[in-house]
Amino acid sequence: MSAILRHWRTEDAEALAEVYEQADDALLSNIPDDRSLVGARTWIETITGAEAEGKVCAFVIVDHADGSDLRILGNVMASGIDHRHSTAWISYWIVAEGRGRGLTSAGLRSLVDHLHDDQGIYRLELGYRVNNPASAAVAMNAGFLIEGREREKLVYDGIRYDTEVCARLRGDPRHSGTRLRVI
């Protein structure tokens, strides 16, 4: 696997804007509405600023096949980090060319390990639309357990979707699958 994880950097804005420009329907619901270069810069500044405050932990999945790391494949992140209750909300996305390779699951397992082991966060939560089996598989492959269904929680293009809510606790068994190297 030639992909790695690293923190977002300001110089990623142009590559992120290219991802936005080429986004397919599966990705569009997971990225900001402002998909311009300015929007990409703003998103990265927001994320890196929130990381500095301890409210977010975000890793970009980058292709490292040629030794560079500017080809963005995806993102795994924890937001809404609440240190008092030791919880965080997990999200992830992957570009079309990165799908089906196990990159998102491997990246999410690495993020989970980092959050539990290095940041001491006890409970990680996420949700996905019930009509998105790929996202469900990523969550299950990273050791998340379904805790319930939220009826008609999300709305896209005027259509409401049910979501399944999952969690992973620090003491839950670790998934033995591949992880991405964090640099």
PyMOL commands that set and color helices and strands:
alter all, ss='L'
color gray80, all
select helices_A, chain A and resi 10-22+25-28+37-52+96-98+103-118+133-141
alter helices_A, ss='H'
color red, helices_A
select strands_A, chain A and resi 3-7+57-63+71-82+87-94+123-129+145-156+159-169+181-182
alter strands_A, ss='S'
color yellow, strands_A
deselect
rebuild
show_as cartoon
